[in-house]
Amino acid sequence: MKVYRLSRIYSLFFYAFSVLLMAASIPLFIWGVLLNRNPQDVPAGIICTLLSAGLGGWLFQEVRKHQVVLGPDFIRIAGTVINRELLYTQIKGFRVTEKYLTVYPLSDQDKKIQISSYLHQFSEIVTTLAQRFPDLDQEEATAIRQTVLGNNKYGQQNREKAKRLAQVSFCFKALAVLPFVAGATLYFTPFAKYAIVVLLAIPWVSMGLAYYYKGLVSIDSYKENPLPSFMSPMMMTAFILFLMYGFRKIDIVSHQNCWTPVCLITGTMALFLFSLVRQGILYQIRKMSIQAWIMYACLLPGYAYSATMTLNTYFDNSTPRYYTTTVVDKSINKGKSTSYYLWLAPWGPVTTTESIKVYAQRFNDTATSDTVVICLKAGLLDIPWYALEGE
């Protein structure tokens, strides 16, 4: 029997963090309860104090008690909250990711055991289990390959089937890289509009290829998955479009007219994907994980919004209208990156003081009370947008 605990580095880190949480409860109690002059805020102060102290105490105890035990015929995980044990005869297999090793039981009535990679000698646990139980990811990949190679609709010989799988894999790898190429083309060549068309088309082309290569593209992405995933090009495209729109120093007068095209694009893509999965055209290896549902729930609206804003601004040939207004304030937002904002007095259709993002040079060259010129355009999709002249 061998016992595994958190590695020393992670133990020290979590101990220090738990002590900080508990220590933070003291100033929270002093300022949020004892010295709080607003009686209505005292309950919130008490809750914050208890949460800080409670979480810190729980984390300290969890680090102290957390352990994984590999016995002669069982595996056990013990902590302050979770205490589970599976006999080796109850284990179906395991899966390994960067952060966890998950042991799956044969029966759905038993609960799986999740082991953190932060444990000391984590690789030894993986090796020990691999000697006794199958890696479910590798088993799954082998089963998928056998399914593909055993299906004559992909070809009569294994060589033909393997070639077809290689073709679709190459196509989706290219589609996953293409957004970065299009993004670079957008900024460093005069073919911006062509690059945008390519970017907007990638998810739809991916769905077309999934339909063409029926059953050879998966809806989700898994370790050891021999099939290309639809998620990869979708994710890269949405990321580049969102980044591209975020870098532009423009703003929208009103989002009222944007929600219809955003909902229409999101709904259409979701309907197509659901139809492809339902018909077996997009291969669903296993029940989609919560992370995959969350990912698609973010990707589809994210792509739809970025695509709508990109179409509305880049392909807008309306006649610009110019307004002058005064800079009433300036601000800098420092996070992972530094953003610069000018706060503008009401002008034209904007009836309140609003901020607009600018480049650092423009921020430094502009003083409070300076007059600036705003360029307002109607938008291709009737979503008015504006930018400072010269940005």
Buried (B, 14 or more C-beta within 10 A) or exposed (E): EEEBBBBEEBBEBBBEBBEEBBEBBEEBBEEBBEEBEEEEEBEEBBEBBEBBBEBBBBBBBBBBEBBBBBEEEBBBBBBBEEEBBBEBEBBBBBBBEEEBBBBBBEEEEBEBBBBBBBBBEBEEBBEBBBEEBBBBBBBBBEEBBEBBBEEEEBBEEEEEBBEBBEEBBEBBEEBBEBBEBBBEBBEEEEEBEEBBBBBBBBBEBBBEBBBEBBBBBBBBBBBBBBBBBBBBBBBBBBBBBBEBBEEBBBBBBEEEBBEEBBEEBBEEBBEBBEEBBEEEBBBEBEEBEEEBEEBBEEBBBBBBBBBBBBBBBBEBEEEEBEBEBBBBEBEEEEEEEEBBBBBBBEBBEBEEEBBBBBBEEBBEEBEEEEEBEBBBBBBBBEBBBBBBEEB
